[in-house]
Amino acid sequence: MTATHIDASDLRALMGAFRTALVAHRPALNLLNVYPVPDGDTGSNMTMTVEAVVAELDGLADGTDMASVTGAIAHGSLMGARGNSGVILSQVLRGLASAFSGYGSIDGRLMADGLAAASTAAYGAVMTPVEGTILTVVRESSEAAVVAADEGGDLLAVAEAASTAGGESLARTPELLPVLADAGVVDAGGSGYLLLLDALLAIVDGRPLPDPPDVDAPMLDVLGTDGSDRPDEHGQGQEGTRYEVMYFLDAPDDSIDKFKEAWAALGDSIVVVGGDGVWNCHVHTDDIGGAIEAGIEVGRPHRIRVTDLFEEVEEQAWVRDQKGDTGDVGEPVPCAVVAVANGPGIREIFRSLGVRRVVLGGQSMNPSTADLLTAVEAVPADEVVVLPNNSNIIAVAEQVDAQTDKVVRVVPTRGITEGFASLLSYDPQATADGNREAMADAAAAVVAGEVTVAVRDSGGEAGDIHEGDHLGLSGGKVRVVAGSAFDALTGLLDALVDGDHEIVTLITGEDAEEATTADAVAWLETERPGVEVEVHEGGQPLYPYYVGIE
């Protein structure tokens, strides 16, 4: 039977149905994601946002009134929002909740007003609204809902009008946003929002939720499967801002306009939502420090998350199928170590050197502050040292100390071999501050390098780089451009190893060939006869070789 009104329990069911639909459609939404960054996470971010809402609702007793339900939706969506799409969706849900909170039930008129409020809230949260996105779909669907209500339509008529207009609006998004047209897709965020209207029709009229669509193969080119449109692992040739910075900000409401102006000078894709002193903030920027400092100037930023967008595009599919280290953390000690690593062999070496918890991550797979915080809380120690082992993870690791009662210090290791060397000076009975100083000194004594493969044409001090070239890197710079892994590795060793060095450590990746490794060891024995060579199987992706020179 079709409902003419829905009450608080129906609204809870609506959020549950929306979550179910997002979970089913998440892979398809991720593949559609090409704007503002083709990082394939829109479905995941929208799902996590609504899962936070459902979790908040699950904490309410049965029979809870509308005010409590809408309050849980507003709070859960604010605190659980993740990513650009998740933050905008949170404003949609908060707009609906605000419109519904003072009523015992929701009819067609109130639903239309709620959708209009959702659109206003979503546009208000975005510094520079872009048409052809979820904003357009929400606005045009809400406009159709208001027309239907003005004409006397009931709840079903309003829901159908919103859904129909939203679908038509979604189909037009490529006409408004050229990047969608170039990719041959519709907007991912708008697609996710339409699932909310599908869930509404399921609650009001008993209609089934839609099955996930097939996503056409041309998306593979957009996501960089052929390497043509994605950056290499070191940010060569990319356009646009590099980092996504998100945090909660405790600040007076009247300071937010000033805060937004500061962010506008630093980046784009700015979304700031919240109120009553608590704000969820999102920006794409090249200036991580500036983005955080802007929050400090007006209040207290916390739960800071920094994502390297260029490297997120490069994320390897294999990492989604692996679990982080959740094994035995051993007996309690005064000071434990948490390390970030991205290959099974490397993780085992870290464990053998005394690391209590290894977080899965590294180049192109940057863990969040929350991931590191979980590991820190898990180890049996009141003080913890974190080894990020990648320059892009250091800033995230530095945020952990403020999120826990434990003392957390970061040794700014920029590579795996630096992490290994630092552990030679680790003392589990010492303080975190003492270990940080000693371990940092040990790490600084290592000359680190890597060999990788270019995924696009570029240039630099070492000469022209073509897709498929092997690159030898050290200190964040391309030192060698070669046609083979052997030439890149030996060229790098020739440039870095001198008469003062005693040990060279080679850590082989999943793409390293035994013959190439053996030839490189033979080259070292001939060209640098006084150097001892150690070879370890790391199994890391993207990098056939990590090099450490001591």
C-alpha positions in Angstrom: 0.0 0.0 0.0 1.3 3.4 -0.9 2.1 5.7 2.0 0.8 9.3 2.1 3.0 10.1 5.1 6.2 8.7 6.6 7.1 8.9 10.3 10.3 8.7 12.3 10.6 4.9 12.0 10.1 5.1 8.2 12.8 7.8 8.1 15.1 5.4 9.9 14.2 2.7 7.4 14.9 5.1 4.5 18.4 5.6 5.7 18.9 1.9 6.0 17.6 1.4 2.4 19.9 4.1 1.2 22.9 2.5 2.8 21.9 -0.9 1.3 21.7 0.7 -2.2 25.0 2.5 -1.8 26.8 -0.7 -0.7 25.5 -2.5 -3.8 26.4 0.4 -6.2 29.7 1.4 -4.6 32.0 -0.3 -7.2 30.1 1.3 -10.0 30.1 4.7 -8.4 33.8 4.4 -7.8 34.4 3.7 -11.5 32.3 6.7 -12.5 34.4 9.0 -10.4 36.4 11.3 -12.7 35.7 14.7 -11.1 37.1 16.6 -9.4 39.9 14.0 -9.2 39.7 10.6 -10.8 40.6 8.8 -7.6 37.8 6.2 -7.7 36.4 6.8 -4.2 33.0 8.5 -4.6 31.0 5.4 -3.9 33.2 4.5 -0.9 33.0 8.0 0.6 29.2 8.3 0.2 28.7 4.8 1.6 30.9 5.6 4.7 29.0 8.8 5.2 25.6 7.0 5.3 27.0 4.1 7.3 27.9 6.7 10.0 24.3 7.9 9.9 22.9 4.4 10.3 25.3 3.7 13.1 24.0 6.8 14.9 20.4 5.7 14.3 21.1 2.2 15.6 22.0 3.8 18.9 18.4 5.1 19.3 15.7 3.2 21.0 12.7 1.9 19.0 9.8 4.4 18.8 12.2 7.4 19.0 10.5 10.7 17.9 11.2 12.6 14.8 13.4 15.2 16.5 15.8 12.5 17.8 15.9 10.7 14.5 16.7 13.8 12.5 19.2 14.9 15.1 21.0 11.5 14.7 21.0 11.9 10.9 22.4 15.4 11.1 25.1 14.5 13.6 26.0 11.2 12.0 26.4 12.6 8.6 28.5 15.5 9.8 30.9 13.3 11.8 31.0 10.5 9.3 31.4 12.5 6.1 34.6 11.6 4.1 35.8 13.1 0.8 34.3 15.8 -1.3 31.2 13.8 -2.2 30.6 12.5 1.3 30.8 16.0 2.7 28.3 17.4 0.1 26.0 14.4 0.8 26.2 15.2 4.5 24.7 18.6 3.8 21.9 17.1 1.7 21.0 14.9 4.7 21.4 17.7 7.2 19.1 19.9 5.0 16.5 17.2 5.0 16.8 16.6 8.7 16.5 20.3 9.5 13.3 20.6 7.5 11.7 17.5 9.1 12.8 17.9 12.7 9.8 19.9 14.0 7.2 17.6 12.6 5.7 14.2 13.6 5.3 12.9 10.0 6.4 13.9 6.5 3.9 14.4 3.7 4.5 15.5 0.1 4.7 19.2 0.9 7.2 18.7 3.7 9.3 16.3 1.5 9.5 18.9 -1.3 10.5 21.6 1.2 13.1 19.2 2.7 14.6 18.5 -0.7 14.7 22.3 -1.4 16.5 22.8 1.9 18.9 20.0 1.0 19.8 21.8 -2.2 20.3 25.1 -0.5 22.5 23.5 2.1 24.6 21.7 -0.5 25.2 24.8 -2.5 26.0 26.8 0.6 28.7 24.3 1.6 30.7 24.6 -1.6 33.0 27.6 -2.1 32.7 27.5 -5.9 29.8 25.4 -7.0 30.3 23.6 -10.3 27.3 22.6 -12.4 27.1 19.1 -13.9 27.8 17.6 -10.4 25.7 16.3 -7.6 24.7 19.9 -6.9 22.9 20.2 -10.2 21.1 16.9 -9.7 19.9 17.8 -6.2 18.7 21.2 -7.3 16.8 20.1 -10.3 15.2 17.2 -8.5 14.2 19.5 -5.7 12.7 22.0 -8.1 10.6 19.3 -9.7 9.5 18.2 -6.2 8.4 21.7 -5.2 6.4 22.0 -8.5 4.6 18.7 -7.8 3.8 19.8 -4.2 2.6 23.2 -5.4 0.2 21.4 -7.7 -1.2 19.4 -4.8 0.7 16.2 -5.3 1.0 13.7 -2.5 4.1 12.1 -1.1 4.4 9.5 -3.9 3.8 12.2 -6.6 6.6 14.4 -5.1 9.0 11.4 -4.8 8.3 10.4 -8.4 8.7 13.9 -9.7 12.0 14.3 -7.9 13.3 10.9 -9.1 12.3 11.5 -12.7 13.8 15.0 -12.9 16.9 13.8 -11.0 17.5 11.1 -13.6 17.1 13.5 -16.5 19.4 15.9 -14.7 22.0 13.2 -14.2 21.8 12.3 -17.9 22.7 15.9 -18.8 25.7 16.2 -16.5 28.2 15.5 -19.3 26.7 18.4 -21.3 27.6 20.7 -18.4 31.0 19.2 -17.3 33.3 18.5 -20.3 35.5 16.0 -18.2 32.4 13.8 -17.9 31.8 14.0 -21.7 35.4 13.2 -22.4 35.2 10.1 -20.2 31.8 9.1 -21.5 30.2 8.9 -18.0 27.7 10.8 -15.9 28.5 12.3 -12.5 29.3 9.8 -9.8 28.0 12.0 -6.9 24.7 12.7 -8.7 24.3 8.9 -9.3 24.8 8.2 -5.7 22.2 10.9 -4.7 19.6 9.4 -6.9 19.8 6.2 -4.8 18.4 8.2 -2.0 15.3 8.9 -4.1 15.2 5.3 -5.1 15.2 4.4 -1.4 12.4 6.9 -0.8 10.3 5.2 -3.4 11.0 1.9 -1.9 9.7 3.1 1.5 6.7 5.0 0.1 5.6 2.6 -2.6 7.4 -0.7 -2.0 9.4 -0.5 -5.1 12.6 -2.6 -5.4 16.0 -0.9 -5.2 17.7 -0.7 -8.6 20.4 -3.2 -9.5 23.9 -1.8 -10.1 24.6 -0.8 -13.7 27.4 -2.0 -15.8 30.1 0.5 -16.4 31.5 0.7 -19.9 35.1 -0.1 -20.7 36.1 3.4 -21.7 36.3 4.3 -18.0 39.6 2.3 -17.9 41.3 4.9 -19.9 40.0 7.7 -17.6 41.3 5.9 -14.6 44.7 5.5 -16.2 44.8 1.7 -16.8 46.8 2.4 -19.9 49.0 4.9 -18.0 48.1 7.8 -20.4 46.2 10.0 -18.1 47.6 9.3 -14.7 50.8 10.7 -13.0 53.8 8.7 -12.4 54.7 7.8 -8.8 56.6 11.0 -8.3 54.1 13.5 -9.5 55.6 14.2 -12.9 53.5 16.1 -15.3 50.3 16.3 -13.3 47.9 19.2 -13.3 45.7 20.5 -10.5 46.2 20.5 -6.7 47.8 17.5 -5.2 46.5 16.9 -1.7 43.1 16.4 -0.2 43.0 17.8 3.4 40.1 17.1 5.7 39.5 17.8 9.3 37.0 18.7 11.9 37.2 22.3 13.1 36.0 23.6 16.5 35.5 27.3 15.8 32.9 30.0 16.3 30.3 30.2 13.6 31.1 33.9 12.9 34.8 33.0 12.1 34.0 30.6 9.2 33.7 33.2 6.5 37.2 34.3 7.3 38.3 30.7 7.3 36.8 30.0 3.9 38.5 33.1 2.4 41.8 31.8 3.7 41.2 28.4 2.1 40.1 30.0 -1.2 43.6 31.4 -1.5 45.1 28.0 -1.0 43.1 25.6 -3.1 39.8 24.4 -4.6 37.0 21.9 -4.1 36.3 23.6 -0.8 33.5 22.3 1.3 32.8 23.5 4.8 29.7 22.2 6.6 28.4 22.2 10.1 27.4 24.7 12.7 27.1 25.4 16.4 30.9 25.5 16.7 31.7 22.2 14.9 32.6 22.1 11.2 33.6 19.4 8.8 36.1 20.9 6.3 37.5 19.6 3.0 39.9 21.2 0.5 42.1 20.2 -2.4 45.4 22.1 -2.1 49.2 22.0 -2.6 49.8 23.6 0.8 49.0 21.1 3.6 50.6 23.2 6.3 48.7 26.4 5.1 45.4 24.5 5.1 45.9 23.3 8.6 47.3 26.7 9.9 44.1 28.4 8.5 42.1 26.3 10.9 44.4 26.9 13.8 44.0 30.7 13.3 40.2 30.5 14.0 39.9 27.4 16.2 41.1 23.8 16.8 41.4 21.4 13.8 41.4 17.8 14.8 41.0 14.3 13.2 43.1 15.6 10.3 43.3 13.4 7.2 45.7 14.1 4.3 45.5 12.2 1.0 47.9 12.5 -1.9 45.5 12.6 -4.8 48.1 12.0 -7.5 49.2 8.8 -5.7 45.7 7.7 -4.9 45.0 7.6 -8.6 47.9 5.1 -8.8 46.6 2.9 -6.1 47.1 -0.7 -7.0 44.2 -3.1 -7.1 46.1 -5.7 -5.1 46.0 -3.6 -2.0 42.2 -3.8 -1.8 42.5 -7.5 -1.4 45.0 -7.5 1.4 44.6 -7.0 5.1 46.9 -5.0 7.3 48.9 -6.5 10.1 46.5 -7.5 12.9 48.5 -10.2 14.4 50.1 -10.7 17.8 51.6 -7.4 19.1 53.7 -9.1 21.8 54.4 -8.3 25.4 54.0 -4.8 26.8 57.0 -2.5 26.6 57.6 1.1 27.5 58.0 2.2 23.9 56.8 0.3 20.8 57.2 1.0 17.1 54.6 1.2 14.4 55.8 1.2 10.8 54.2 1.6 7.3 55.2 -0.9 4.7 53.8 -2.2 1.4 55.2 -5.6 0.6 54.9 -9.0 2.5 58.6 -9.5 2.7 59.2 -5.9 3.9 56.6 -6.3 6.6 58.2 -9.5 7.8 61.6 -7.8 8.0 60.1 -5.0 10.1 58.5 -7.5 12.4 61.9 -9.2 12.8 63.5 -5.9 13.7 61.1 -5.3 16.6 58.1 -3.4 15.0 54.9 -4.3 16.9 52.4 -3.3 14.2 52.8 -2.8 10.5 50.3 -0.6 8.7 49.7 -1.5 5.0 50.7 1.4 2.8 53.5 3.3 1.2 54.0 4.9 -2.2 50.6 5.2 -3.9 48.9 3.6 -0.9 48.9 6.3 1.8 47.2 5.3 5.1 45.0 7.8 6.9 45.6 9.3 10.3 42.8 7.0 11.5 44.7 3.9 10.2 47.8 4.9 12.0 45.9 5.8 15.2 44.3 2.4 15.2 47.7 0.8 15.1 49.1 3.0 17.8 46.2 2.2 20.1 46.7 -1.5 19.4 50.3 -1.8 20.5 51.0 -2.6 24.2 53.0 0.5 25.1 52.3 4.0 26.5 54.8 5.5 24.2 55.0 4.8 20.4 57.4 5.7 17.6 55.9 5.8 14.1 58.0 5.1 11.0 56.1 6.5 7.9 58.8 5.3 5.5 57.5 7.7 2.8 57.6 11.5 2.6 53.9 11.7 1.8 53.0 9.9 5.0 55.0 12.0 7.4 52.5 14.8 7.7 49.7 12.4 8.4 51.7 10.5 11.0 52.5 13.8 12.8 48.7 14.2 13.5 48.4 11.0 15.5 49.9 12.3 18.8 47.0 14.8 19.3 44.4 12.1 18.8 45.5 9.7 21.6 46.5 9.7 25.3 49.7 7.9 24.3 53.0 9.7 23.6 53.6 9.4 19.9 56.7 10.5 18.1 57.5 10.3 14.4 60.9 9.5 12.9 60.6 11.1 9.5 61.9 8.1 7.5 61.3 8.8 3.7 62.1 5.3 2.5 62.1 1.6 3.6 65.8 1.4 3.9 65.9 4.4 6.2 63.2 2.6 8.3 65.3 -0.5 8.6 68.4 1.5 9.5 66.5 3.4 12.2 65.5 0.3 14.0 69.2 -0.6 14.6 69.1 2.2 17.2 65.6 1.4 18.7 65.5 0.6 22.4 62.1 -0.6 23.7 63.0 0.4 27.2 63.7 4.0 26.3 61.3 6.9 25.9 59.7 7.9 22.6 61.6 11.1 22.5 64.9 9.3 23.2 64.2 6.8 20.5 63.1 9.4 18.0 66.5 11.2 18.3 68.6 8.1 18.1 66.6 6.5 15.3 66.5 9.7 13.3 70.3 9.9 13.4 70.6 6.2 12.3 68.2 6.8 9.4 70.1 10.0 8.3 73.2 7.9 7.8 71.6 5.9 5.0 71.6 7.0 1.4 68.4 5.7 -0.1 67.3 5.1 -3.7 64.6 3.4 -5.7 64.1 2.0 -9.2 60.7 2.4 -10.8 59.0 2.7 -14.2 57.7 5.9 -15.8 54.0 5.7 -16.7 54.0 8.8 -18.9 56.3 11.1 -20.9 58.0 13.8 -18.9 61.3 15.6 -18.5 63.8 16.7 -15.9 67.4 17.3 -15.0 68.3 13.7 -16.0 66.9 14.2 -19.5 63.7 13.3 -21.3 61.6 10.6 -19.8 59.3 8.4 -21.9 56.6 6.0 -20.8 58.1 2.6 -20.0 61.6 4.0 -19.1 63.2 2.7 -16.0 64.1 5.5 -13.5 66.7 5.5 -10.7 65.7 8.0 -8.0 67.3 9.3 -4.9 66.5 12.2 -2.7 63.2 12.7 -4.5 65.0 13.4 -7.8 65.4 11.3 -11.0 69.1 10.5 -11.2 69.1 7.9 -14.0 66.9 7.3 -17.0 67.5 3.9 -18.6 65.9 1.3 -20.9 66.1 -1.5 -18.4 65.9 -2.2 -14.7 69.5 -3.4 -14.7 70.8 -0.2 -16.3 68.7 2.0 -14.0 69.9 0.1 -10.9 73.6 0.0 -11.8 73.5 3.6 -13.0 72.0 4.6 -9.6 74.5 2.5 -7.7 77.4 4.0 -9.7 76.2 7.5 -8.9 75.6 6.9 -5.1 78.1 4.3 -3.9 81.6 5.7 -3.2 84.7 4.6 -1.3 83.3 5.6 2.1 80.4 3.2 1.9 80.5 -0.3 3.3 77.1 -1.9 2.9 74.6 -1.9 0.0 71.1 -3.4 0.7 68.9 -4.3 -2.2 65.2 -5.0 -1.5 63.6 -6.7 -4.4 60.0 -5.9 -5.5 57.3 -8.1 -7.0 58.5 -7.1 -10.5 62.2 -7.8 -9.9 63.8 -10.6 -11.9 66.2 -12.9 -10.3 68.6 -12.7 -13.2 68.7 -8.9 -13.0 69.3 -9.0 -9.3 72.2 -11.5 -9.7 73.7 -9.4 -12.5 73.5 -6.2 -10.3 75.2 -8.0 -7.4 78.0 -9.2 -9.8 78.3 -5.6 -11.0 78.8 -4.4 -7.5 81.4 -7.1 -6.7 83.4 -5.9 -9.8 82.9 -2.2 -9.6 82.8 -1.7 -5.8 84.8 -4.7 -4.5 85.0 -3.4 -1.0 81.3 -3.1 -0.5 79.2 -5.9 1.2 75.9 -6.6 -0.5 72.7 -7.8 1.2 69.6 -8.8 -0.8 66.1 -9.1 0.8 62.9 -10.1 -0.9 60.4 -7.3 -0.2 57.6 -8.0 -2.6 56.6 -4.3 -2.9 54.6 -3.1 -5.9 55.7 -0.3 -8.3 59.4 -0.5 -7.3 61.5 -3.4 -8.5 64.3 -2.2 -6.2 64.7 -0.2 -3.0 68.4 0.6 -2.3 70.0 1.4 1.0 73.7 2.5 1.2 75.6 2.7 4.5 
